[in-house]
Amino acid sequence: MNYYVTGMYDFVLIVETKSMQAYEAFSKHYLMNNPSVKQFYTHVIMDSVKLNFTVRFDE
């Protein structure tokens, strides 16, 4: 998945790999060695706390 967003980042990519070694290989191949990518940041999900996009607001 990827999203074109506003703010500090231009795009958010959600990448799922089997291991950190697999992510490292992905990032080297598709991000680090890509002259079109100026910089990128990695955020690792530790645990999921919400599995849907529903947000309830009580009035």
C-alpha positions as CSV (number, residue, x, y, z in Angstrom):
1,M,0.0,0.0,0.0
2,N,1.1,3.6,-0.5
3,Y,-0.5,6.9,0.2
4,Y,0.2,10.4,-1.2
5,V,-0.1,12.6,1.8
6,T,0.4,16.2,3.0
7,G,2.7,17.4,5.6
8,M,6.4,16.5,6.3
9,Y,6.3,13.4,4.0
10,D,5.2,13.1,0.4
11,F,4.3,9.4,0.4
12,V,3.6,6.8,3.0
13,L,4.5,3.2,2.0
14,I,3.2,0.3,4.1
15,V,5.6,-2.6,3.5
16,E,5.2,-6.0,5.0
17,T,8.2,-8.4,5.0
18,K,9.0,-11.7,6.7
19,S,11.9,-10.3,8.6
20,M,14.1,-7.2,9.2
21,Q,16.7,-8.8,6.9
22,A,14.0,-8.9,4.1
23,Y,13.1,-5.3,4.8
24,E,16.7,-4.3,4.6
25,A,17.0,-6.0,1.2
26,F,13.8,-4.3,0.0
27,S,15.0,-0.9,1.2
28,K,18.4,-1.2,-0.4
29,H,17.0,-2.4,-3.7
30,Y,14.0,0.0,-4.1
31,L,14.9,3.0,-1.9
32,M,18.6,3.4,-1.3
33,N,19.7,2.6,-4.8
34,N,16.9,4.7,-6.4
35,P,18.2,8.1,-7.6
36,S,14.6,9.4,-7.5
37,V,14.4,8.9,-3.7
38,K,16.1,11.8,-1.9
39,Q,15.5,10.4,1.6
40,F,13.3,8.0,3.5
41,Y,12.4,7.2,7.0
42,T,11.5,3.8,8.5
43,H,8.9,3.3,11.3
44,V,8.4,-0.2,12.6
45,I,5.1,-1.4,13.9
46,M,5.5,-3.0,17.3
47,D,1.9,-4.1,17.8
48,S,-1.5,-3.4,16.3
49,V,-4.1,-1.7,18.5
50,K,-6.9,-1.1,16.0
51,L,-7.8,-3.3,13.1
52,N,-10.3,-1.2,11.3
53,F,-10.8,2.4,10.2
54,T,-13.9,3.1,12.3
55,V,-13.5,6.0,14.8
56,R,-16.4,6.7,17.2
57,F,-17.0,10.1,18.6
58,D,-19.4,10.5,21.5
59,E,-21.4,13.8,21.3
